[in-house]
Amino acid sequence: MVPLHGHTRGHSGVAVRRPGGGWLLHAGDAYFHTGDKETPRSCPPGLRAYQSGLAVDGRRRRDNLARLQELHAQHGRPGDGQVTVFCAHDLTELEALQGL
């Protein structure tokens, strides 16, 4: 379990070691669009506003999003295979997991 507070009280992600090496990190509702984990962040404005409006603690949500962006930038690039970060809301991320 990985604490990712901000979206809701007690919100957490789940990290699972992959049999062939590396990790899967289900970030739950820490972000809603795959572009949120990129640097610079790329998220449709309406979805960005929706996420902000739902957050119980906006500062902590943004801090955790920054942590996920850093993790993705350092260890989540294609071919790297160390950490695959995905969320509960982006179908393209779910589809990408089908090949793992």
C-alpha atoms as one frame of an Amber mdcrd trajectory, in Angstrom:
protein
   0.000   0.000   0.000   1.274   3.460  -0.945  -0.291   6.505   0.761  -1.598
   8.947  -1.865  -3.705  11.265   0.274  -5.642  14.183  -1.096  -8.270  12.755
  -3.418 -10.139  11.250  -0.466  -9.244  10.662   3.157  -6.941   7.660   3.398
  -6.613   7.262  -0.374  -3.842   4.813  -1.265  -2.282   3.142  -4.240  -1.270
  -0.505  -4.503   2.182  -1.623  -5.650   2.689  -5.176  -6.900   5.985  -6.739
  -7.951   5.821  -8.180 -11.466   7.014 -11.795 -11.834   9.530 -10.813 -14.542
  10.861  -7.863 -12.541   9.727  -4.317 -11.979   6.585  -3.017 -10.343   2.987
  -2.147 -11.154   1.617   0.806  -9.201  -2.148   1.225  -9.305  -2.481   4.874
  -8.269  -6.254   4.609  -7.908  -7.837   8.065  -8.157  -4.622  10.038  -7.590
  -5.050  11.225 -11.194  -7.666  10.699 -13.905  -5.783  11.103 -17.210  -2.535
   9.520 -18.415  -1.175  12.982 -19.251  -1.354  13.885 -15.549   1.735  11.790
 -14.838   3.776  13.452 -17.579   6.134  16.386 -17.095   4.920  18.872 -18.126
   1.440  17.787 -17.141  -1.096  17.405 -19.937  -4.717  16.992 -18.873  -7.932
  18.296 -20.455  -8.971  21.487 -18.585 -12.430  20.204 -17.658 -11.024  17.009
 -16.192  -8.358  18.968 -14.341 -11.061  21.180 -12.771 -13.165  18.123 -11.900
 -10.245  16.469 -10.079  -9.522  19.652  -8.147 -13.174  20.013  -7.151 -13.347
  16.448  -5.809 -10.201  16.628  -3.698 -10.598  16.698   0.076  -7.091  18.175
   0.363  -5.925  19.892  -2.813  -2.379  20.542  -1.611  -1.780  16.900  -0.689
  -3.350  15.729  -3.958  -1.019  17.996  -5.951   1.990  16.926  -3.846   1.232
  13.259  -4.506   0.686  13.933  -8.193   4.155  15.526  -8.268   5.585  12.394
  -6.590   3.926  10.196  -9.210   5.240  12.424 -12.013   8.758  12.133 -10.606
   8.471   8.352 -10.230   7.176   8.030 -13.784   9.904  10.306 -15.179  12.703
   8.426 -13.426  11.502   4.831 -13.614   8.442   4.497 -15.823   9.551   5.155
 -19.372   8.836   2.485 -22.010  11.649  -0.028 -22.160  12.746   0.876 -18.623
  10.353  -1.608 -17.033  11.037  -0.619 -13.450   7.658   0.923 -12.530   4.428
   1.035 -14.498   2.108   3.649 -12.972  -1.565   3.538 -13.936  -4.823   4.937
 -12.611  -8.415   3.804 -12.262  -9.865   6.191 -14.856  -7.814   6.068 -18.061
  -8.796   3.355 -20.534  -5.593   3.778 -22.557  -3.545   2.858 -19.492  -5.681
  -0.233 -18.859  -5.330  -1.297 -22.479  -1.540  -0.842 -22.290  -1.442  -3.254
 -19.351  -2.961  -6.002 -21.501   0.432  -6.519 -23.129   2.356  -6.919 -19.865
